[in-house]
Amino acid sequence: MKNIKLLLISLLLLSSNVFSQEIKIGYTNVEYVLSFLPETKQVQSEVQAYGTQLQNQLQSKITDFQSKADVFQKTAATMTDLVRADKQEELQNLQASIQKFQTEAQTSIAQKEQDLFKPLFEKISNAINAVAERENFSHIFSAGVPGVEVLLYAKPTDDVSSLVLAELGIDPPAND
């Protein structure tokens, strides 16, 4: 019986200690903060240049295909059945190559974008952690990103975006 009383007192003290901890909640919009980083424009420019490079390669493949298809259409009547079948197979292979390149280019651009933005997101994450520690926030939620929204309601005064920008050495805009 004495052990049970001791256990109950211990649980009571433990639970009162847990409930006495302050909960301080804030939120920020990482995309908004990202838009102020000077490196963002450089990363966007690199991704766009990479996309343009791949688009040019794709266009070259398409032009080559169209040229060969035009030649085939003009000369198909004079070709033997064997040569015509060979040229048709070559055109089909070129078309498949173009489709494969297109798919791989889209994947490659997405990967390049992810790789280039990763250090910026890590920088923002570190700033959020620093703000949370310094300002004694127990939780900071993400807000303002469609599809990733985890905050359904919050007071504007709980927005820590200005603090995160300041942590990154960026003067927050006046209307923030």
BAFI-15403 format. One record per residue: z, y, x of N, C-alpha, C in turn; residue number from 0. Coordinates in nm, 4 decimals. Layout:
N
        n.w        n.v        n.u       ca.w       ca.v       ca.u        c.w        c.v        c.u     k
          Z          Y          X          Z          Y          X          Z          Y          X   NUM
...
END
This chain:
176
        n.w        n.v        n.u       ca.w       ca.v       ca.u        c.w        c.v        c.u     k
     0.0000    -0.1188     0.0830     0.0000     0.0000     0.0000     0.0000     0.1250     0.0873     0
     0.0792     0.1181     0.1944     0.0857     0.2317     0.2851    -0.0508     0.2547     0.3509     1
    -0.1224     0.1453     0.3829    -0.2550     0.1552     0.4430    -0.3551     0.2191     0.3479     2
    -0.3447     0.1880     0.2205    -0.4341     0.2450     0.1205    -0.4092     0.3946     0.1079     3
    -0.2809     0.4359     0.1048    -0.2480     0.5782     0.0969    -0.3011     0.6510     0.2209     4
    -0.2848     0.5901     0.3353    -0.3329     0.6492     0.4600    -0.4854     0.6619     0.4571     5
    -0.5519     0.5599     0.4056    -0.6976     0.5609     0.3940    -0.7430     0.6699     0.2979     6
    -0.6750     0.6835     0.1842    -0.7099     0.7870     0.0870    -0.6885     0.9268     0.1436     7
    -0.5807     0.9470     0.2146    -0.5547     1.0779     0.2767    -0.6624     1.1082     0.3805     8
    -0.6997     1.0078     0.4599    -0.8039     1.0262     0.5615    -0.9364     1.0621     0.4974     9
    -0.9727     0.9925     0.3900    -1.0971     1.0219     0.3196    -1.0946     1.1611     0.2589    10
    -0.9817     1.2012     0.2038    -0.9667     1.3333     0.1457    -0.9844     1.4410     0.2514    11
    -0.9215     1.4237     0.3664    -0.9352     1.5204     0.4757    -1.0782     1.5249     0.5281    12
    -1.1394     1.4093     0.5406    -1.2770     1.4008     0.5894    -1.3724     1.4686     0.4924    13
    -1.3569     1.4417     0.3626    -1.4475     1.5003     0.2636    -1.4265     1.6505     0.2529    14
    -1.3042     1.6984     0.2668    -1.2820     1.8430     0.2600    -1.3422     1.9112     0.3822    15
    -1.3401     1.8438     0.4951    -1.4014     1.8982     0.6164    -1.5535     1.9069     0.6005    16
    -1.6152     1.8054     0.5401    -1.7597     1.8049     0.5186    -1.7990     1.9162     0.4229    17
    -1.7243     1.9339     0.3159    -1.7594     2.0347     0.2171    -1.7271     2.1756     0.2636    18
    -1.6442     2.1904     0.3650    -1.6114     2.3240     0.4122    -1.7174     2.3788     0.5072    19
    -1.8114     2.2935     0.5520    -1.9178     2.3418     0.6386    -2.0111     2.4309     0.5583    20
    -2.0476     2.5434     0.6182    -2.1329     2.6399     0.5499    -2.2767     2.5911     0.5470    21
    -2.3379     2.6070     0.4322    -2.4800     2.5751     0.4187    -2.5535     2.7079     0.4101    22
    -2.6444     2.7279     0.5023    -2.7246     2.8495     0.5049    -2.8702     2.8061     0.5120    23
    -2.9469     2.8466     0.4121    -3.0842     2.7993     0.3990    -3.1808     2.9157     0.4124    24
    -3.2892     2.8915     0.4868    -3.3962     2.9896     0.5015    -3.5298     2.9195     0.4880    25
    -3.6363     2.9982     0.4899    -3.7701     2.9400     0.4845    -3.8666     3.0282     0.5620    26
    -3.9784     2.9703     0.5980    -4.0838     3.0452     0.6654    -4.2180     2.9813     0.6325    27
    -4.3227     3.0561     0.6556    -4.4588     3.0089     0.6370    -4.5210     2.9995     0.7761    28
    -4.5377     2.8784     0.8250    -4.5878     2.8567     0.9612    -4.7294     2.9133     0.9768    29
    -4.8124     2.8995     0.8749    -4.9489     2.9530     0.8821    -4.9457     3.1059     0.8965    30
    -4.8542     3.1691     0.8263    -4.8382     3.3139     0.8353    -4.7964     3.3537     0.9765    31
    -4.6991     3.2848     1.0315    -4.6528     3.3127     1.1672    -4.7662     3.2867     1.2662    32
    -4.8377     3.1780     1.2472    -4.9499     3.1423     1.3345    -5.0547     3.2531     1.3383    33
    -5.0765     3.3172     1.2254    -5.1791     3.4217     1.2182    -5.1470     3.5415     1.3079    34
    -5.0223     3.5566     1.3499    -4.9835     3.6680     1.4358    -4.9829     3.6327     1.5847    35
    -4.9912     3.5057     1.6176    -4.9920     3.4676     1.7591    -5.1239     3.5106     1.8224    36
    -5.1182     3.5776     1.9366    -5.2423     3.6210     2.0022    -5.3318     3.5020     2.0401    37
    -5.2714     3.3878     2.0701    -5.3477     3.2704     2.1120    -5.4305     3.2110     1.9979    38
    -5.3948     3.2424     1.8748    -5.4634     3.1842     1.7599    -5.6113     3.2201     1.7594    39
    -5.6431     3.3462     1.7864    -5.7839     3.3883     1.7862    -5.8623     3.3151     1.8945    40
    -5.8010     3.2952     2.0111    -5.8672     3.2238     2.1202    -5.8934     3.0783     2.0804    41
    -5.7950     3.0147     2.0192    -5.8108     2.8755     1.9763    -5.9196     2.8660     1.8698    42
    -5.9171     2.9562     1.7734    -6.0187     2.9557     1.6684    -6.1577     2.9758     1.7290    43
    -6.1665     3.0617     1.8269    -6.2938     3.0870     1.8943    -6.3430     2.9619     1.9676    44
    -6.2516     2.8919     2.0354    -6.2885     2.7690     2.1062    -6.3354     2.6609     2.0093    45
    -6.2653     2.6471     1.8976    -6.3035     2.5472     1.7984    -6.4411     2.5817     1.7412    46
    -6.4631     2.7101     1.7135    -6.5921     2.7526     1.6584    -6.7046     2.7294     1.7595    47
    -6.6802     2.7603     1.8870    -6.7814     2.7388     1.9910    -6.8138     2.5898     2.0036    48
    -6.7111     2.5072     1.9981    -6.7309     2.3626     2.0062    -6.8135     2.3140     1.8872    49
    -6.7810     2.3644     1.7684    -6.8555     2.3287     1.6472    -7.0007     2.3729     1.6559    50
    -7.0233     2.4911     1.7104    -7.1596     2.5425     1.7269    -7.2383     2.4558     1.8240    51
    -7.1734     2.4145     1.9316    -7.2378     2.3275     2.0300    -7.2817     2.1955     1.9648    52
    -7.1925     2.1362     1.8869    -7.2263     2.0107     1.8196    -7.3335     2.0322     1.7130    53
    -7.3268     2.1457     1.6442    -7.4275     2.1783     1.5423    -7.5652     2.1923     1.6069    54
    -7.5701     2.2541     1.7244    -7.6971     2.2682     1.7959    -7.7532     2.1316     1.8369    55
    -7.6659     2.0431     1.8829    -7.7102     1.9076     1.9190    -7.7623     1.8334     1.7957    56
    -7.6934     1.8499     1.6842    -7.7369     1.7870     1.5597    -7.8721     1.8417     1.5177    57
    -7.8871     1.9723     1.5259    -8.0140     2.0341     1.4864    -8.1281     1.9850     1.5750    58
    -8.1012     1.9662     1.7031    -8.2012     1.9123     1.7951    -8.2439     1.7719     1.7535    59
    -8.1473     1.6892     1.7159    -8.1775     1.5533     1.6697    -8.2598     1.5564     1.5412    60
    -8.2245     1.6471     1.4509    -8.2978     1.6586     1.3240    -8.4407     1.7043     1.3497    61
    -8.4572     1.8018     1.4382    -8.5905     1.8519     1.4713    -8.6761     1.7406     1.5326    62
    -8.6171     1.6625     1.6226    -8.6874     1.5501     1.6840    -8.7295     1.4496     1.5774    63
    -8.6388     1.4183     1.4862    -8.6690     1.3244     1.3781    -8.7837     1.3768     1.2920    64
    -8.7754     1.5048     1.2528    -8.8795     1.5627     1.1669    -9.0163     1.5626     1.2361    65
    -9.0143     1.5906     1.3641    -9.1393     1.5907     1.4411    -9.2017     1.4511     1.4425    66
    -9.1191     1.3514     1.4704    -9.1689     1.2131     1.4731    -9.2108     1.1666     1.3335    67
    -9.1401     1.2109     1.2303    -9.1759     1.1738     1.0929    -9.3095     1.2361     1.0543    68
    -9.3327     1.3611     1.0952    -9.4606     1.4276     1.0668    -9.5766     1.3551     1.1355    69
    -9.5568     1.3199     1.2617    -9.6603     1.2473     1.3358    -9.6870     1.1138     1.2678    70
    -9.5801     1.0466     1.2263    -9.5956     0.9172     1.1600    -9.6773     0.9319     1.0317    71
    -9.6469     1.0313     0.9504    -9.7176     1.0505     0.8235    -9.8662     1.0788     0.8465    72
    -9.8956     1.1536     0.9509   -10.0351     1.1902     0.9783   -10.1152     1.0732     1.0360    73
   -10.0496     0.9841     1.1080   -10.1229     0.8776     1.1783   -10.0969     0.7379     1.1219    74
   -10.0140     0.7255     1.0213    -9.9769     0.5937     0.9680   -10.0988     0.5153     0.9198    75
   -10.1955     0.5835     0.8618   -10.3123     0.5151     0.8061   -10.3960     0.4488     0.9150    76
   -10.3905     0.5025     1.0352   -10.4725     0.4470     1.1433   -10.3985     0.3444     1.2280    77
   -10.2691     0.3236     1.2001   -10.1878     0.2303     1.2793   -10.2049     0.0879     1.2297    78
   -10.1873    -0.0054     1.3213   -10.1832    -0.1463     1.2814   -10.0511    -0.1700     1.2093    79
   -10.0428    -0.2772     1.1349    -9.9204    -0.3083     1.0601    -9.8000    -0.3221     1.1533    80
    -9.8215    -0.3821     1.2676    -9.7131    -0.4030     1.3630    -9.6630    -0.2696     1.4198    81
    -9.7539    -0.1815     1.4567    -9.7157    -0.0503     1.5119    -9.6486     0.0337     1.4036    82
    -9.7049     0.0291     1.2810    -9.6471     0.1059     1.1700    -9.5037     0.0594     1.1421    83
    -9.4812    -0.0692     1.1402    -9.3467    -0.1235     1.1168    -9.2520    -0.0820     1.2289    84
    -9.3010    -0.0835     1.3513    -9.2199    -0.0416     1.4660    -9.1815     0.1066     1.4544    85
    -9.2768     0.1906     1.4166    -9.2503     0.3352     1.4031    -9.1542     0.3622     1.2866    86
    -9.1687     0.2867     1.1786    -9.0773     0.3029     1.0649    -8.9349     0.2650     1.1052    87
    -8.9228     0.1574     1.1806    -8.7904     0.1152     1.2279    -8.7308     0.2207     1.3217    88
    -8.8154     0.2777     1.4066    -8.7692     0.3839     1.4983    -8.7173     0.5045     1.4187    89
    -8.7901     0.5425     1.3136    -8.7474     0.6558     1.2298    -8.6164     0.6238     1.1564    90
    -8.6035     0.5018     1.1080    -8.4793     0.4624     1.0408    -8.3618     0.4652     1.1376    91
    -8.3848     0.4202     1.2600    -8.2791     0.4228     1.3620    -8.2410     0.5663     1.3972    92
    -8.3405     0.6536     1.4066    -8.3113     0.7952     1.4339    -8.2295     0.8565     1.3203    93
    -8.2670     0.8237     1.1977    -8.1944     0.8765     1.0822    -8.0493     0.8262     1.0818    94
    -8.0299     0.6999     1.1114    -7.8949     0.6434     1.1185    -7.8157     0.7092     1.2319    95
    -7.8834     0.7351     1.3432    -7.8195     0.8016     1.4570    -7.7743     0.9428     1.4198    96
    -7.8564     1.0108     1.3426    -7.8220     1.1467     1.2978    -7.6983     1.1425     1.2075    97
    -7.6963     1.0500     1.1140    -7.5819     1.0381     1.0233    -7.4547     1.0020     1.0995    98
    -7.4671     0.9116     1.1955    -7.3514     0.8732     1.2764    -7.3016     0.9914     1.3585    99
    -7.3951     1.0651     1.4177    -7.3573     1.1819     1.4975    -7.2856     1.2852     1.4119   100
    -7.3365     1.3054     1.2901    -7.2756     1.4023     1.1985    -7.1307     1.3650     1.1679   101
    -7.1074     1.2404     1.1374    -6.9721     1.1921     1.1059    -6.8806     1.2050     1.2274   102
    -6.9299     1.1618     1.3424    -6.8499     1.1692     1.4643    -6.8228     1.3141     1.5050   103
    -6.9189     1.4027     1.4807    -6.8999     1.5443     1.5145    -6.7888     1.6050     1.4288   104
    -6.7870     1.5724     1.3003    -6.6819     1.6245     1.2126    -6.5452     1.5770     1.2586   105
    -6.5359     1.4495     1.2935    -6.4101     1.3938     1.3431    -6.3706     1.4602     1.4746   106
    -6.4675     1.4796     1.5610    -6.4427     1.5394     1.6918    -6.3945     1.6844     1.6794   107
    -6.4534     1.7582     1.5876    -6.4112     1.8977     1.5660    -6.2680     1.9010     1.5137   108
    -6.2363     1.8150     1.4202    -6.0997     1.8089     1.3655    -6.0000     1.7731     1.4754   109
    -6.0358     1.6791     1.5614    -5.9472     1.6389     1.6715    -5.9304     1.7522     1.7714   110
    -6.0396     1.8208     1.8027    -6.0348     1.9335     1.8961    -5.9439     2.0428     1.8399   111
    -5.9578     2.0716     1.7125    -5.8747     2.1729     1.6470    -5.7276     2.1330     1.6526   112
    -5.7005     2.0075     1.6234    -5.5622     1.9583     1.6274    -5.5051     1.9681     1.7686   113
    -5.5832     1.9279     1.8678    -5.5376     1.9328     2.0072    -5.5097     2.0759     2.0532   114
    -5.5964     2.1687     2.0138    -5.5800     2.3074     2.0580    -5.4666     2.3786     1.9855   115
    -5.4442     2.3446     1.8592    -5.3382     2.4104     1.7830    -5.2006     2.3499     1.8080   116
    -5.1957     2.2268     1.8590    -5.0678     2.1589     1.8781    -4.9686     2.2413     1.9605   117
    -5.0083     2.2978     2.0756    -4.9112     2.3778     2.1517    -4.8615     2.5014     2.0751   118
    -4.9471     2.5577     1.9910    -4.9051     2.6755     1.9127    -4.8019     2.6352     1.8076   119
    -4.8245     2.5220     1.7426    -4.7273     2.4745     1.6438    -4.5952     2.4368     1.7113   120
    -4.6032     2.3819     1.8317    -4.4802     2.3505     1.9060    -4.4055     2.4790     1.9428   121
    -4.4794     2.5811     1.9810    -4.4194     2.7110     2.0154    -4.3477     2.7690     1.8927   122
    -4.4128     2.7620     1.7779    -4.3529     2.8122     1.6536    -4.2305     2.7284     1.6171   123
    -4.2414     2.5988     1.6313    -4.1289     2.5099     1.6018    -4.0090     2.5421     1.6897   124
    -4.0342     2.5655     1.8174    -3.9252     2.6027     1.9083    -3.8618     2.7351     1.8671   125
    -3.9438     2.8299     1.8233    -3.8907     2.9591     1.7783    -3.8081     2.9422     1.6511   126
    -3.8546     2.8571     1.5602    -3.7790     2.8310     1.4368    -3.6439     2.7687     1.4721   127
    -3.6450     2.6727     1.5636    -3.5193     2.6096     1.6049    -3.4247     2.7112     1.6686   128
    -3.4782     2.8005     1.7513    -3.3956     2.9032     1.8157    -3.3345     2.9972     1.7122   129
    -3.4150     3.0387     1.6147    -3.3651     3.1262     1.5081    -3.2577     3.0540     1.4268   130
    -3.2829     2.9288     1.3934    -3.1854     2.8522     1.3146    -3.0526     2.8416     1.3884   131
    -3.0581     2.8138     1.5170    -2.9353     2.8028     1.5966    -2.8637     2.9374     1.6070   132
    -2.9395     3.0410     1.6420    -2.8789     3.1727     1.6630    -2.8209     3.2310     1.5344   133
    -2.8910     3.2110     1.4229    -2.8499     3.2705     1.2950    -2.7667     3.1749     1.2094   134
    -2.7352     3.0576     1.2631    -2.6526     2.9579     1.1944    -2.7120     2.9079     1.0627   135
    -2.8438     2.8857     1.0608    -2.9067     2.8253     0.9437    -2.8841     2.6750     0.9507   136
    -2.8481     2.6169     0.8386    -2.8328     2.4716     0.8347    -2.9653     2.4053     0.7984   137
    -3.0524     2.4783     0.7290    -3.1819     2.4258     0.6858    -3.2843     2.5394     0.6877   138
    -3.4058     2.5090     0.7314    -3.5184     2.6021     0.7170    -3.6342     2.5208     0.6607   139
    -3.6860     2.5680     0.5486    -3.7932     2.4979     0.4791    -3.9279     2.5627     0.5068   140
    -4.0325     2.4875     0.4785    -4.1694     2.5374     0.4893    -4.2100     2.5942     0.3540   141
    -4.2797     2.7061     0.3571    -4.3251     2.7683     0.2328    -4.4649     2.8259     0.2525   142
    -4.5397     2.8331     0.1448    -4.6668     2.9026     0.1465    -4.7863     2.8242     0.1960   143
    -4.7713     2.6952     0.2202    -4.8853     2.6156     0.2646    -4.9208     2.5186     0.1517   144
    -5.0310     2.5444     0.0806    -5.0687     2.4570    -0.0311    -5.0794     2.3114     0.0135   145
    -5.0213     2.2233    -0.0638    -5.0245     2.0813    -0.0333    -4.9103     2.0372     0.0558   146
    -4.8445     2.1335     0.1220    -4.7322     2.1026     0.2100    -4.6087     2.1793     0.1627   147
    -4.6216     2.2439     0.0512    -4.5130     2.3254    -0.0050    -4.3926     2.2368    -0.0340   148
    -4.2798     2.2691     0.0262    -4.1573     2.1939    -0.0003    -4.0511     2.2843    -0.0603   149
    -4.0883     2.4058    -0.0892    -3.9939     2.5020    -0.1428    -4.0465     2.5512    -0.2770   150
    -3.9721     2.5241    -0.3810    -4.0160     2.5628    -0.5141    -3.9649     2.7004    -0.5544   151
    -3.8499     2.7388    -0.5034    -3.7967     2.8718    -0.5315    -3.7046     2.9132    -0.4181   152
    -3.7116     3.0404    -0.3827    -3.6184     3.0976    -0.2853    -3.6215     3.2491    -0.2990   153
    -3.5104     3.3098    -0.2633    -3.5041     3.4553    -0.2645    -3.5820     3.5081    -0.1434   154
    -3.6543     3.6172    -0.1597    -3.7282     3.6747    -0.0465    -3.6374     3.7071     0.0728   155
    -3.5113     3.7318     0.0466    -3.4187     3.7629     0.1564    -3.3912     3.6426     0.2452   156
    -3.4261     3.5224     0.1985    -3.4053     3.4013     0.2783    -3.5244     3.3680     0.3679   157
    -3.6290     3.4515     0.3617    -3.7483     3.4298     0.4442    -3.7166     3.4691     0.5879   158
    -3.7271     3.3746     0.6789    -3.6948     3.3994     0.8198    -3.8200     3.4240     0.9040   159
    -3.9346     3.4438     0.8409    -4.0601     3.4631     0.9151    -4.0513     3.5802     1.0124   160
    -3.9898     3.6892     0.9717    -3.9764     3.8051     1.0615    -3.8912     3.7704     1.1830   161
    -3.7868     3.6924     1.1610    -3.7013     3.6501     1.2724    -3.7781     3.5584     1.3681   162
    -3.8606     3.4711     1.3123    -3.9403     3.3805     1.3959    -4.0420     3.4606     1.4758   163
    -4.1077     3.5568     1.4103    -4.2036     3.6416     1.4820    -4.1336     3.7180     1.5943   164
    -4.0172     3.7726     1.5654    -3.9412     3.8452     1.6680    -3.9035     3.7522     1.7828   165
    -3.8664     3.6278     1.7513    -3.8330     3.5287     1.8543    -3.9531     3.5016     1.9447   166
    -4.0723     3.5104     1.8872    -4.1962     3.4882     1.9633    -4.2413     3.6151     2.0358   167
    -4.1655     3.7232     2.0202    -4.2003     3.8484     2.0884    -4.3064     3.9286     2.0149   168
    -4.3207     3.9035     1.8858    -4.4212     3.9724     1.8053    -4.3506     4.0635     1.7067   169
    -4.3939     4.1901     1.7002    -4.3357     4.2826     1.6035    -4.3855     4.2454     1.4649   170
    -4.2920     4.2121     1.3752    -4.3349     4.1769     1.2399    -4.3940     4.2990     1.1697   171
    -4.4881     4.2767     1.0790    -4.5461     4.3894     1.0053    -4.4407     4.4567     0.9179   172
    -4.4611     4.5841     0.8887    -4.3637     4.6639     0.8155    -4.3433     4.6139     0.6737   173
    -4.4476     4.5588     0.6095    -4.4342     4.5147     0.4704    -4.3741     4.3764     0.4571   174
    -4.3276     4.3186     0.5670    -4.2700     4.1829     0.5667    -4.1347     4.1802     0.5071   175
END
